[in-house]
Amino acid sequence: MTIVSARDFRANQGKYFSMVNSGEHVILKSREGSFRLVPVTPSDSVSENTQSIAEDLRGALRELKEVIAGKKQLNTLDKLINEL
């Protein structure tokens, strides 16, 4: 197991990520606490959820820009409820 300070980690991130990828345990100690570095595995759904959220946000941003430009009108609460 390797324990590193936040400063050392920032200066040598690649080195510590390589160590973790090869199976070594790396602990990062900082003022905020101690953290163990672990690689993301295929069973982690982080990237899938992030992509879905990003797509939803892009769609909402496009819709907002259309409303601001006067190309689209916002639905009233009654219309939104009726859509459900």
C-alpha positions as MATLAB code, in Angstrom:
seq = 'MTIVSARDFRANQGKYFSMVNSGEHVILKSREGSFRLVPVTPSDSVSENTQSIAEDLRGALRELKEVIAGKKQLNTLDKLINEL';
ca = [
       0.000    0.000    0.000;
       1.211    3.478   -0.908;
       0.087    6.585    0.982;
       0.526    9.921   -0.802;
      -0.166   13.537    0.041;
      -2.493   15.615   -2.117;
       0.472   17.698   -3.282;
       2.470   14.631   -4.320;
      -0.583   13.132   -6.047;
      -1.177   16.319   -8.076;
       2.447   16.349   -9.171;
       2.530   12.642  -10.135;
      -1.025   11.627  -11.042;
      -0.012    9.421  -13.958;
       2.363    7.435  -11.764;
      -0.314    6.741   -9.138;
      -3.021    5.921  -11.695;
      -0.635    3.386  -13.276;
       0.030    1.865   -9.861;
      -3.710    1.515   -9.211;
      -4.296   -0.007  -12.658;
      -1.637   -2.628  -11.940;
      -3.367   -3.637   -8.695;
      -1.537   -1.584   -6.081;
      -3.501    0.089   -3.291;
      -3.005    3.867   -3.220;
      -4.348    6.068   -0.414;
      -4.577    9.821   -0.922;
      -4.370   11.859    2.291;
      -5.552   15.464    2.321;
      -7.104   18.009    4.646;
     -10.492   16.725    3.520;
      -9.710   13.174    4.692;
      -8.219    9.994    3.254;
      -9.346    8.463   -0.025;
      -8.549    5.177   -1.728;
      -7.994    5.323   -5.479;
      -9.779    2.566   -7.377;
     -10.295    2.107  -11.119;
     -13.807    2.263  -12.534;
     -15.012   -1.164  -13.680;
     -17.524   -2.052  -16.426;
     -20.125   -2.787  -13.735;
     -19.937    0.853  -12.589;
     -22.647    2.852  -14.306;
     -20.983    6.234  -13.855;
     -20.234    6.860  -17.521;
     -23.683    5.702  -18.717;
     -25.520    7.933  -16.263;
     -23.253   10.866  -17.045;
     -23.962   10.564  -20.760;
     -27.711   10.367  -20.203;
     -27.702   13.374  -17.890;
     -25.553   15.345  -20.332;
     -27.973   14.591  -23.186;
     -30.934   15.688  -21.047;
     -29.168   18.907  -20.104;
     -28.287   19.664  -23.732;
     -31.935   19.183  -24.720;
     -33.113   21.458  -21.905;
     -30.545   24.100  -22.898;
     -31.700   23.984  -26.537;
     -35.308   24.392  -25.417;
     -34.402   27.324  -23.154;
     -32.546   29.037  -25.990;
     -35.636   28.649  -28.202;
     -37.826   30.216  -25.502;
     -35.399   33.130  -25.042;
     -35.249   33.683  -28.807;
     -39.069   33.721  -28.970;
     -39.208   30.623  -31.170;
     -41.010   28.559  -28.571;
     -43.505   29.269  -25.812;
     -43.387   27.620  -22.413;
     -46.261   25.321  -21.503;
     -48.537   26.306  -18.677;
     -48.771   24.075  -15.624;
     -52.224   22.853  -16.770;
     -50.814   21.788  -20.171;
     -47.939   19.958  -18.505;
     -50.317   18.107  -16.169;
     -52.568   17.166  -19.082;
     -49.586   15.678  -20.917;
     -49.085   13.266  -18.033;
];
